Amino acid sequence: MTERLLQLQKEIYRFETTDFYTQEERNYSEYYSSKLYFFPVGDFFDISFYGNGFDEEPDTKVEELCFF
């Protein structure tokens, strides 16, 4: 699970630092950019997400978003 959460963090970072239209690199703001925090707690994880809560692709099914 840790590897998948790390991969998700990388995807969020890539999304935040790549311009959608030009694919140029842009700065990451630790104050405003989306981020995912997770901490192992026994056999579970404490997970916090900060960022936009909308989906730009309305045809995406919930099952496609789950990575478990």
Stockholm file with secondary structure:
# STOCKHOLM 1.0

chainA/1-68         MTERLLQLQKEIYRFETTDFYTQEERNYSEYYSSKLYFFPVGDFFDISFYGNGFDEEPDTKVEELCFF
#=GR chainA/1-68 SS CHHHHHHHHHHHHHHHHBCTTTCCBCCCCTTTSCEEEEEEETTEEEEEEESCCCCSCTTCCHHHHCCC
#=GC SS_cons        CHHHHHHHHHHHHHHHHBCTTTCCBCCCCTTTSCEEEEEEETTEEEEEEESCCCCSCTTCCHHHHCCC
//
